[in-house]
């Protein structure tokens, strides 16, 4: 987190730990605002890896799950990075900013992902760097988000997964009412104050709740190398191209898509207990071993936690899933905002 930006947020009432804004003094009120109003949140807990160079697009094309070569200058995409076994080491929101391809991911895995990707650059004309503190990144979501972003940034993408640049920085539209802003540090305080006219400042857990209820997973340290992309519905949200060339784990990802029915999928659920990424799930039909894993979790406005969880499809359809133990708190499944393949 940029020191001057951290000081500014603290002057606005932010409680910050390890570059993560926890809340602004009243977490319950912030969750309530997210449920029915418009919010603005700092994204310093997420990192950005930037790649630049004549061969940046071709390098990333050979490493990531989506079609980077097809990413236009005004577009954004979900993307993933797999191990040779087809398991996600990380996933990203990707956009182009000037000469850079920007990959936003969970901050706790940035060092390992950047190190691993950098190992394969070799003689390619491309450089990768940690660009997390080069811009201030915000997210604005809710009923008045579009109007507030347009008013403060002076520009607005017309469609989802598109971007547009203005004098203060770049706007990436990640949903009908959700916008990621990459703001020049010297303009960040002014943008923040403009957004605050109609948006409630909230901590990172509130944005986590909105994101996971949109069915968008985020791989963190506790869940690295646990899921092929389809297990976390990544092909459903447009994070995998099955027409591009090879990348690490591509054969396994393709096999999961075309050979037989996927046995594990990601579900949205509520549980009246505290949950965290990596927690195991259990069901009565599978004795002695876990039937699933929590991908992401966040406190819900009405209490308890909402979670994204990967589980055996059959178990989720016929059994009650329980958190951490066979007699643990029961999960109540909720509808995802998109349809899963049959």
Buried (B, 14 or more C-beta within 10 A) or exposed (E): BBEEBBEBBEEBEBBBEEBBBBBBEEBEBBBBBBBEBBBBBBBBBBBBBBBBBEBBBBBBBBBBBBBBEEBEEEBBBBBBBBBEEBBBBBBBBBBBBEEBBBBBBBBBBBEEBBEBBBEEBEEBEBEBBBBBBBBBBBBBBBEBBBEBBBBBBEBBBEEBBBBBBBEBBBBBBBBEBBBBBBBBBEBBBEBBEBBBEBBBBBBBBBBBBBBBBBBBBBBBEBBBEBBBBBBBBBBBBEBBBEEBEEBBBBEBBBEBBEEEEBEBBBBBBBBBBEBBBBBBBBBEEBEEEBBBBBBBBBBBBEEBBBBBBBBBBBBBEEBEBBBBEBEBBBBBBEEBEEEBEE
